Amino acid sequence: SSYRKAPLPPGSKPLPLIRNLFDMPHSDKYKMYAKWGEQYGDVVHVGVLNMHIVILNSFHAVSKLLDACSSIYSD
């Protein structure tokens, strides 16, 4: 197949199977997301079990990914 997965954005190093389950905050999520944004950039990836979570930490990232490239990411 000619389809290739694009690389995921940077993020916290996952553990086998559970990935970043223990890294996910239970309260004040915005504080942890902001910390990850400072560490990894405006677009951060974490995985929890079989889910991929992409965190957008700036208006620029939101605007670019959800407005300018909406046809790519609307699936």
N, C-alpha and C positions, 0 to 999 in steps of 0.2 A: 504494500500500500504506500502511496505517496504522502499520506497524512503523517505528520510528525507533531508530537506534543511540543508546545512552546514551553520554554523554561518558566518556572514559577518565580514570582518576586521573592526577594530575600526575606528571611524571617528567622525566628528562634529555631535552633536545631531540634528536630523531632526525635522521639524515642520510637523503637519498633512497635508496631501495632497500634498503640494508643496515641502516637504522634505527640502533639503539644497539649494534651488533655490537662496535665497538671500545671501548665503555664497560663491557662486561661483564668482571668480574674473572676471572682464571684461578686465583687462590688466595685464601685468606682472604675468601671471598665475604661472610661475615657482616659484615666490617668495612665493605665498600662498601655493603652493604644498610643498615647502621646509619647511615652517612653520608648516604645518600639519604633515610633516614627523618627525620633531623634537618633536611634541606634541604626535602623535599617533603611530609612528613607520614607518618602511620601506614600509609597505603595508597599504594603507588608503582607506576607502570606503566613498563615498558620494552618495546621491541619489538626482536626480532632476526629479520632476514629476514622470513619470513611468520608468525612466532609473536608472540603477545602474552603478556607475563609480568607477573603482578601479585604484588608483594612485600608481605606483611603484616608490619609492624614492631612490633606490640604485641599483647599478649594480648587487649586490648579489641577491636582490629580483627579478630583471628581469631575471637573469641567472637561478635561481632556478625555478621560475614559468613558464617561457616561453621556456627554453631549457630542463631542467631536467624533468619537469612534463608536457611537451607539449601534451602528449596523453590525459591527464585529461582535460586540458583547451582549447582544439582545437575546441570545438563544436561551 
